Amino acid sequence: MKTIAINGSPRKGWNTHILVEEAGKGAASRGSETELFNLYDLNFKGCISCFECKRRGDKSLGRCAAKDGLTPVLERINECDALIIGSPIYIGEVTSAVRALLERLTFQYITYGKEKGTFFTRRLPTLLIYTMNVSEAVMESNGYAEKFKFYEDRLNALIGPAKTLVCTETWQTTDYSKYEMTMFDGDARKKRRDEVFPQDRRKAFELGAGLLTGLQSA
Ligand SMILES: Cc1cc2nc3c(=O)[nH]c(=O)nc-3n(C[C@H](O)[C@H](O)[C@H](O)COP(=O)(O)O)c2cc1C
């Protein structure tokens, strides 16, 4: 079994990367090999609307034809058994790199036929992990949860069952006093990092392990 894990944060070793790695370890605990990609190490663009993935009778039907740094990732995802995608929230959205990945990943499989459908012929379980500054209450009130549901639904329709893990009020820097960011209480964030973040890590591990549970018994 193979799990592809994607860190969609430019910062290695920070919140998103840690949770993605933890979910990958969960998958590994169920016997899966896990390969992690740091999206910001790759040189790629979002969908360029070439429509080659919709061209009749062509080998590119249902597959993204653009060739760049994302191509090997899309190929690995096309063949893997479980997928983990982590993104920080930037200006109320996934990072631009994750958005570009999602465009390329999902659009290639959309059939555009009269009957809604997908060119993806398997059901691939996916875990979406989001990390953010806001509290869970603000996340709900400012509409993030609806956005997360949208991505979950899109993946569910096109690729397979998708689950979501959210990690709120993250520790953004090791020393808040060095930056102009007085809206945050650095000590409270550090405390949360020490006390709540380990729970998020555990949840990521469990959800990562859970991705492969159905496959093992199948
Ligand atoms: C450019 C930028 C925009 C951000 N916008 C938001 C936002 O709209 N909402 C939010 O809750 N957090 C926002 N954040 C905070 C990050 O989502 C949060 O700190 C996240 O956990 C960072 O992930 P990382 O530690 O893995 O890099 C933003 C951070 C940056 C750098």
The ligand as an SDF file (V2000), in Angstrom:
LIG
                    3D

 31 33  0  0  0  0  0  0  0  0999 V2000
   -0.0960   34.9870    4.0770 C   0  0  0  0  0  0  0  0  0  0  0  0
   -0.8040   34.4700    5.3060 C   0  0  0  0  0  0  0  0  0  0  0  0
   -2.1720   34.6000    5.3910 C   0  0  0  0  0  0  0  0  0  0  0  0
   -2.8660   34.0600    6.4740 C   0  0  0  0  0  0  0  0  0  0  0  0
   -4.2280   34.1830    6.4980 N   0  0  0  0  0  0  0  0  0  0  0  0
   -4.9200   33.5800    7.4950 C   0  0  0  0  0  0  0  0  0  0  0  0
   -6.3470   33.6340    7.5010 C   0  0  0  0  0  0  0  0  0  0  0  0
   -6.9840   34.1980    6.6320 O   0  0  0  0  0  0  0  0  0  0  0  0
   -6.9840   33.0110    8.5270 N   0  0  0  0  0  0  0  0  0  0  0  0
   -6.3170   32.3410    9.5170 C   0  0  0  0  0  0  0  0  0  0  0  0
   -6.9520   31.7790   10.4030 O   0  0  0  0  0  0  0  0  0  0  0  0
   -4.9600   32.2650    9.5280 N   0  0  0  0  0  0  0  0  0  0  0  0
   -4.2560   32.8730    8.5430 C   0  0  0  0  0  0  0  0  0  0  0  0
   -2.8750   32.7960    8.5240 N   0  0  0  0  0  0  0  0  0  0  0  0
   -2.1850   32.0120    9.5830 C   0  0  0  0  0  0  0  0  0  0  0  0
   -1.8120   30.6040    9.1480 C   0  0  0  0  0  0  0  0  0  0  0  0
   -2.8790   29.9480    8.5060 O   0  0  0  0  0  0  0  0  0  0  0  0
   -1.4340   29.7390   10.3670 C   0  0  0  0  0  0  0  0  0  0  0  0
   -0.4680   30.3640   11.1390 O   0  0  0  0  0  0  0  0  0  0  0  0
   -0.9810   28.3540    9.9080 C   0  0  0  0  0  0  0  0  0  0  0  0
   -1.0420   27.4570   10.9850 O   0  0  0  0  0  0  0  0  0  0  0  0
    0.4310   28.3700    9.3650 C   0  0  0  0  0  0  0  0  0  0  0  0
    0.8080   27.0780    8.9740 O   0  0  0  0  0  0  0  0  0  0  0  0
    2.3090   26.5650    9.1060 P   0  0  0  0  0  0  0  0  0  0  0  0
    2.7270   26.8130   10.5260 O   0  0  0  0  0  0  0  0  0  0  0  0
    2.2590   25.1470    8.7600 O   0  0  0  0  0  0  0  0  0  0  0  0
    3.1000   27.3650    8.1200 O   0  0  0  0  0  0  0  0  0  0  0  0
   -2.1610   33.3830    7.4990 C   0  0  0  0  0  0  0  0  0  0  0  0
   -0.7460   33.2940    7.4200 C   0  0  0  0  0  0  0  0  0  0  0  0
   -0.0730   33.8350    6.3530 C   0  0  0  0  0  0  0  0  0  0  0  0
    1.4320   33.7400    6.2770 C   0  0  0  0  0  0  0  0  0  0  0  0
  1  2  1  0
  2  3  1  0
  2 30  2  0
  3  4  2  0
  4  5  1  0
  4 28  1  0
  5  6  2  0
  6  7  1  0
  6 13  1  0
  7  8  2  0
  7  9  1  0
  9 10  1  0
 10 11  2  0
 10 12  1  0
 12 13  2  0
 13 14  1  0
 14 15  1  0
 14 28  1  0
 15 16  1  0
 16 17  1  0
 16 18  1  0
 18 19  1  0
 18 20  1  0
 20 21  1  0
 20 22  1  0
 22 23  1  0
 23 24  1  0
 24 25  2  0
 24 26  1  0
 24 27  1  0
 28 29  2  0
 29 30  1  0
 30 31  1  0
M  END
$$$$
